[in-house]
């Protein structure tokens, strides 16, 4: 039996040789080579390490995109990029430079595609991910081809579209090259179903940089209790940042019962610890069919026993025991968790990377480290990328001009390595959202070992509910592992049914 282990996405690799290999009808794609040079990345050969793309990389990417465009004739053709009109900034709010980093990044990318391919670009929005999925399904059922590329949350848009059988597998696309670093190649291992992949993720969707679980620590709190920040960072760099090491650092803070008013942990989330420990929920058999273990794996229960002992202690851990008290976090502690952390009431805060961006509104100094390993012998730090928070790109079955969608998608992804990665990963995450050079290095470690799990596709639940199997794991790790085995078996039966239903839909499609 084959068990797939998630491959690592290497976000900060050296420049790879480019080869635009997809060959379609030879066309007259226009050669535009100056589009990247007039942006903030143009001076990238300076010593300013806040810039991601070097000029050499920019030149190679532009040559790659121009070569792709030269192999297809679509000048004057309408191209529609369709997704949710919400906080996901995957299309510009205005078709012009505004000085807002996020807007300008996707505007520059759109502008280059328009000028290089000569297409008439259109942005079209649904109200949210669910609306995008509904409109896409209606479009496919009617045999329409209005949407050339669709994007949206994996949870709210991708999952319902996959389960309705309206998505085209990306395996047969000639231009999309998952070996290029602007795609998350590990999706072939973690999101493929019988060797068919339906989602594409990378900087082409900007929140691919904000969907990843991280650990924040409050520097005012470390200073208050005499904790040396460098000890935390050195533990990471030496491969010794483990759950036990986190407990050791946290133990420098007396339990809250002593009257310090500062907690060791702010609202821990349980299930990312499963992945950071090198475990997965989804397994694959010899036919590449996904499944979950029918009985609780011992590694799961051992991990839950260890973590829940600390996280369930409300003198140490600040979170709402929802099952027992029926209170939300703000009701219990008088403020939302980000505000509580910013006020210096907690040492460690467990969030997705987007949480670091949200904290910019507060006057708080914090550091960033990866989720901890289970043991020092674990080879890598595994950073779970939550597809509830992340988005993907999709091809609908009824797209008529597959050649155009394929080529443009690859070009958008490549250009995103210049514009979007620079805007989000470097300027926002590595500059504005952190307060020291050590945290910048930590982000490189975090993004070099980013993993996904297909559990989001079959867990059930809705947008306000992770789904039964995730909830069971989360509860056991956070505060109560006493019924873990029986609850897991029950949820495993439910998700096994969901997996079978999904497989049947895809087979009939």
Buried (B, 14 or more C-beta within 10 A) or exposed (E): EEEBEBBBBBBEEEEEEBEBEBEBEEBEBEEBEEBBEEBBBBEBEEEEEBBBBBBEBBBBBBBBBBBBBBBBBBBEBEBBBBBBBBEBBBBBBEBEEEEBBBBBBBBBBBBBBBBBBBBEBBBBBBEBBBBBBBBBBEBBEEEBBBBBBBBBBBBBBBBBBBBBBBBBBBEEBBBBBBEBBBBBBBBBBBBBBEEBBBBBBBBBBBBBBBBBBBBBBBBBBBEBBEBEBEEBBEBBEEBBBBBBBBBEBBEBBBBBEEEBEBBBBBBBBBBBBBBBBBBBBBBBEEEBEBBBBEEBBEEBBEBBBBBBEBBBBBEBBBBBBBEEEEEEBEEBBEBBBBBBBBBBBBBBBBBBBBBBBBBEEEEBBBBBBBBBBBEEEBEBBBBBBBBBBBBBBBBBBBBEBBBBBBBBBBBBBBBBBBBBBBBBBBBBBBEBBBEBEBBBBBBEBBBBBBBBBBBBBBBBBEEEEBBBBBBBBBBBBBBBBEEBBEBBBEBBEBBBEBBEEBBEBBEEE
